[in-house]
Amino acid sequence: METININLTNGYSIKSLCADDFNIVKELCEKCSDYYLLIEGVLPSKKDVDEIFIDLPPNKSYEDKYVLGIFKYDELAGIVDIVRDFPDAGEWMLGLMLIKIDERGNGLGRNVHRALSEWASNLGAKSFRIGVVIDNHKAMKFWSNLGYKKIKEVDMEFTAKKHTVNVMRLQLDE
């Protein structure tokens, strides 16, 4: 898999992560315990961190998966998990975008999304797809404000909770 290194503004960048980065990702997940409690119903575990690096949808390989770190200088401020061409060619699945609490609300998520949209479009992506738990009101507002539209609803079981998830899509080529 190619190494990703995208410079943003104000000392932020997006860089490829690998299994060697497990400890810094674990620390980030622990700092984002509010997300895990809302979605999973429990604090993040080693299994949750492992899944960021190893979970794949059906019929996809690790060549299709990007685990990216959002860095503020040398400190991990967030992560993004993307799978290209899923569920169909040209549609890329954003499996997770997790940003530290003290980095939220400052435009970082929007800037990261803009940079990733441009990067993915250059690699052939026509749309992004994401699943958003409807109880995660801030995330619903964030993704809707970026232009994502609901295409369907699914019920999902998480570690200790059940949720309705809105599957949403954003056309990148408009």
C-alpha positions as CSV (number, residue, x, y, z in Angstrom):
1,M,0.0,0.0,0.0
2,E,1.3,3.5,-0.9
3,T,2.4,5.8,1.9
4,I,0.1,8.8,2.3
5,N,1.4,12.2,3.5
6,I,-1.0,15.1,3.0
7,N,0.0,18.5,4.5
8,L,-2.9,20.6,5.8
9,T,-2.7,24.1,7.4
10,N,-1.5,25.1,10.9
11,G,0.9,22.2,11.4
12,Y,-1.7,19.5,10.7
13,S,-1.1,16.6,8.3
14,I,-2.6,13.2,7.3
15,K,-0.2,10.3,7.3
16,S,-0.4,6.5,6.8
17,L,-0.5,4.4,10.0
18,C,0.4,0.8,10.4
19,A,0.3,-1.8,13.1
20,D,3.5,-0.4,14.6
21,D,1.4,2.7,15.6
22,F,-0.9,0.6,17.8
23,N,0.0,2.3,21.0
24,I,-0.6,5.9,19.8
25,V,-3.9,4.8,18.3
26,K,-4.9,3.1,21.5
27,E,-4.1,6.3,23.4
28,L,-6.2,8.3,21.0
29,C,-9.1,5.9,21.4
30,E,-8.9,6.2,25.1
31,K,-9.0,10.0,24.8
32,C,-12.1,9.5,22.7
33,S,-13.9,7.4,25.2
34,D,-17.0,9.6,24.8
35,Y,-17.4,8.1,21.3
36,Y,-17.0,4.6,22.5
37,L,-19.4,5.0,25.4
38,L,-22.0,6.5,23.0
39,I,-21.6,3.9,20.2
40,E,-20.4,0.7,21.9
41,G,-21.6,1.3,25.4
42,V,-18.2,0.5,26.9
43,L,-14.7,2.0,27.0
44,P,-12.4,1.2,24.1
45,S,-10.5,-2.1,24.3
46,K,-7.5,-3.7,22.6
47,K,-9.9,-5.4,20.3
48,D,-11.4,-2.1,19.2
49,V,-7.9,-0.8,18.3
50,D,-7.0,-4.1,16.5
51,E,-10.2,-3.8,14.5
52,I,-9.1,-0.3,13.2
53,F,-6.1,-2.0,11.6
54,I,-7.6,-5.4,10.6
55,D,-11.3,-5.2,9.9
56,L,-12.3,-5.5,6.3
57,P,-15.6,-5.7,4.6
58,P,-16.4,-8.8,2.5
59,N,-14.3,-9.4,-0.6
60,K,-11.8,-6.7,0.2
61,S,-8.1,-6.9,0.9
62,Y,-5.6,-4.9,2.8
63,E,-4.6,-3.3,-0.5
64,D,-8.0,-1.6,-0.4
65,K,-7.7,-0.3,3.2
66,Y,-6.2,2.9,4.4
67,V,-5.7,3.7,8.1
68,L,-4.6,7.3,8.3
69,G,-3.5,9.4,11.2
70,I,-4.4,13.1,11.6
71,F,-1.4,14.7,13.2
72,K,-0.8,18.1,14.8
73,Y,2.9,18.3,14.3
74,D,4.0,14.9,15.8
75,E,1.0,14.3,18.0
76,L,-1.9,12.1,16.8
77,A,-5.0,14.2,16.9
78,G,-7.3,11.8,15.0
79,I,-7.7,8.8,12.8
80,V,-9.5,7.9,9.6
81,D,-10.2,4.4,8.3
82,I,-11.1,4.2,4.5
83,V,-11.8,1.2,2.2
84,R,-11.7,2.0,-1.5
85,D,-14.3,0.6,-3.9
86,F,-16.7,-0.6,-1.3
87,P,-19.5,-1.6,-1.7
88,D,-19.0,-0.8,-5.4
89,A,-16.2,0.4,-7.7
90,G,-15.9,4.2,-7.3
91,E,-17.5,4.3,-3.9
92,W,-15.2,4.6,-0.9
93,M,-16.4,3.7,2.6
94,L,-15.3,5.9,5.5
95,G,-15.4,3.3,8.3
96,L,-14.3,5.7,11.0
97,M,-13.3,9.3,11.5
98,L,-12.3,9.9,15.1
99,I,-10.9,13.2,16.4
100,K,-9.7,14.0,19.9
101,I,-12.2,16.0,22.0
102,D,-10.0,19.0,22.3
103,E,-9.5,19.1,18.5
104,R,-13.2,19.0,17.7
105,G,-15.2,22.1,16.6
106,N,-12.2,24.0,15.1
107,G,-12.8,23.0,11.5
108,L,-10.2,20.2,11.5
109,G,-12.8,17.5,10.5
110,R,-14.0,19.6,7.6
111,N,-10.4,20.3,6.4
112,V,-9.4,16.6,6.7
113,H,-12.6,15.7,4.8
114,R,-11.8,18.2,2.0
115,A,-8.2,16.9,1.7
116,L,-9.3,13.3,1.7
117,S,-12.1,14.0,-0.9
118,E,-9.5,15.5,-3.3
119,W,-7.0,12.7,-2.7
120,A,-9.6,9.9,-3.2
121,S,-11.0,11.6,-6.3
122,N,-7.5,11.6,-7.8
123,L,-7.5,7.9,-7.2
124,G,-10.8,7.3,-8.9
125,A,-13.4,7.7,-6.1
126,K,-16.7,9.0,-7.3
127,S,-18.4,9.0,-3.8
128,F,-17.9,8.5,-0.1
129,R,-20.2,6.4,2.0
130,I,-20.5,6.4,5.8
131,G,-22.6,4.9,8.4
132,V,-23.7,7.3,11.2
133,V,-25.5,6.2,14.4
134,I,-28.6,8.3,14.6
135,D,-28.1,8.8,18.3
136,N,-24.8,10.5,17.5
137,H,-26.4,13.9,16.9
138,K,-23.1,15.9,16.5
139,A,-21.9,13.4,13.8
140,M,-25.3,13.5,12.0
141,K,-25.1,17.3,11.9
142,F,-21.4,17.2,10.8
143,W,-21.9,14.8,7.9
144,S,-25.1,16.4,6.8
145,N,-23.5,19.8,6.7
146,L,-20.8,18.3,4.4
147,G,-23.5,17.3,2.0
148,Y,-24.0,13.6,2.8
149,K,-27.5,12.3,2.1
150,K,-29.2,9.4,3.7
151,I,-29.6,6.4,1.3
152,K,-30.9,3.8,3.8
153,E,-31.2,2.8,7.4
154,V,-29.9,-0.3,9.1
155,D,-30.1,-1.7,12.6
156,M,-26.8,-2.8,14.0
157,E,-25.5,-4.4,17.2
158,F,-22.4,-3.0,18.8
159,T,-20.5,-4.3,21.8
160,A,-23.2,-3.4,24.4
161,K,-25.7,-1.4,22.4
162,K,-28.1,-1.6,19.5
163,H,-28.4,1.4,17.1
164,T,-30.2,2.5,14.0
165,V,-27.5,3.6,11.5
166,N,-28.1,6.0,8.7
167,V,-26.0,5.0,5.7
168,M,-25.1,8.2,3.9
169,R,-23.4,9.1,0.6
170,L,-21.6,12.1,-0.8
171,Q,-21.1,12.4,-4.5
172,L,-17.5,13.7,-5.0
173,D,-17.8,14.4,-8.7
174,E,-20.5,17.1,-8.5
